[in-house]
């Protein structure tokens, strides 16, 4: 009886029962359409529905009388499902006026369908799961009679019968499919014969043995219908099994099926049951395993990585040639004799590996420190896996890759990054100091020009000026280290530079030090700033002299090297090409590796306090790097030190232009009628520039930034002859300001200034404005005047 009893609702089981019926999302079917039509006619109602309640919706399997668009819809959300009402009640339900009934009065379907009264009977499976309902509705209030509810229940029983039949058919179909699948999945052929050798049964896989469809062979004599079996090893085995008192197992090769087999046969009073399994794949697998082992042995022995098999206590079971070579053994036999732990630099690392292998079965990849048999250090990238027997670690299979060279490259890279960071800091400091020194030097010269020769303050001002010059030299060294020094490259031979500076160097070295030349071999020219390379030679010579307190020998040696991708790691990753080398060797005290690693850092010194600034070698490093080269140092304590400079060989005979010389004071004169626009965000610098230029007759306009300069130029009615601007300023940079001003003043000359050349106006605007000139801070008033006159004398674009 639909709705009888009140079993607990298990939603998962209910939905599973609904799925088993396979009714959801199916097309209309005549059997259910007849039931809804019968319900409508029998109960004289306009609406009749057979529906099933899914997890989130009500599915209309059949419906009559639904209004408008609803007649085309097959479902509605479960939240407003009318079938859900009877399903939850789990019993027949009759509602006289749905508009007032608490279960449905708020359901929007009631007014949409225009119904008032409602009756429903839940549909249950034979297991008692309510999966839907049959319900009817009228458009007027209606007191449903017991007879009407009984009629609706009868219709529901008919629907449940159809559902039960459908589930039974589906279950039978599923069982049949499962049985067929199971038989198909049996990994062997099965067939039976009676005592007369007539075939009585065979599964699908037996066709591979009998070479015919088993259904056509049933009742036929085996040897007659399967002539390919006559005279085979299998025939002898089967005939023997038929006469044996007990079951037997056997194997062989069946030529007709091209297969290796394993079989067993069980005799009985009815005949013989044969289980036949094709094991060709396994035989091929066994052969493949043997081949795989051969290949593994080949890979293990011939691999470029160091492969090793050891016991947990360190006994070496096997290794390959790469291991023998990397660790310096004389032979394979030699490599198998030592304990493996003797090759570890840090035995604690090996214990860590053993612990990890016991816990996790593998270790790495991890960086480990090992040593050759001669004691030399090796850094290896190691991966190890464990082999266990009965829960105990028995073997360790290790694969190691020598990364010693890579670690050296990483150390070089980190050092280069550190030097770059320190260089940026030093360059920034030098830039700020140069601004301050520009102000000091300008005002010192202004003061000296206004003081009488005998004035008491004149000597004091000269002391301040000398101190500013020394500070400027210090910032120049910082800029050289940070590779922000202004270079004037030209094509020149290193031999020429050495020959020219050598007399001065000999004087600096003194009589206790002997200078030896090895510079006669022919070498290519280079493109570099001669004065800067002379500074490099002087700094290296003085450094070498200080490393030989009791005198000694310094050697200058020239050479040539070719950098390729194969040896670039030995040259700090320098680009491929030809390089000219200069080695400066001394016979001094030498230094440790730790000291050598820090030797180019600014302010690092091994000298006593007051004996050096710590910028000499930093300056060398910066000049060489800025010149496109690199520098290497090698040293042995008590033997001496060699600094090797590598500079790119000049590719052509082109000569680069030199920057403006700021040292010539000749020809300074007052210039009337020339207007200079000074732009600098540093107010003291700006004031100093204005006073210095005004003193020699220039008309000076000043602005603190690019925007102010543009506004000033637009408002100024007279001609502006020259823009004197700092390169680095907040907001608009100097080069951009120059370009914008040139747009409104085509004949405007431009002179850039900066405390460093990383922002060199010339370099930043070289692609479009090669005529722009540049003067480096700090400078005196006279040097500024010379630079301004030179810029004014250059042609306009």
Secondary structure, 3 states (H helix, E strand, C coil): CCCCCCCCCCHHHHHHHHHHHCCCCCCCCHHHHHHHHHHHHHHCCCEEEEEEECCCEEEEEEEECCCHHHHHCCEEEHHHCCHHHHHHHCCCEEECCCCCCCCCCCCHHHHHHCCCEEEEEEEECCCCCEEEEEEEEECCCCCCCHHHHHHHHHHHHHHHHHHHHHHHHHHHHHHHHHHHHHHHHCCCEEEEEECCCEEEEECHHHHHHHCCCHHHHCCCEHHHHCHHHCCCHHHHHHHHHHHCCCCEEEEEEECCCCEEEEEEEEECCCEEEEEEEECHHHHHHHHHHHHHHHHHHHHHHHCCCEEEEECCCCCEEEECHHHHHHCCCCCHHHHCCCCHHHHECCHHHHHHHHHHHHHHCEEEEEEEEEECCCCCEEEEEEEEEEEEECCEEEEEEEEEEECHHHHHHHHHHHHHHHHHHHHHHHHHHHHHHHHHHHHHHHHHHHHHHHCCCCCHHHHHHHHHHHHHHHHHHHHHHHHHHCCCCCCCCEEECHHHHHHHHHHHHHHHHCCCEEEEEECCCCCCCEEECHHHHHHHHHHHHHHHHHCCCCCEEEEEEEEEEEECCCCHHHHCCCCCEEEEEEEEEECCCCCCHHHHHHCCCCCCCCCCCCCCCCCHHHHHHHHHHHCCCEEEEEEECCCEEEEEEEEEECCCCCCCCCCCCCCCCCCCCCCCCCEEEEECCCHHHHHHHHHHHHHCCCEEEEECCHHHHHHHHHHCCCCCCEEEEECCCCCCCHHHHHHHHHHHCCCCEEEEEECCCCCCHHHHCCCCCCCCEEEECCCCHHHHHHHHHHHHHCCCC
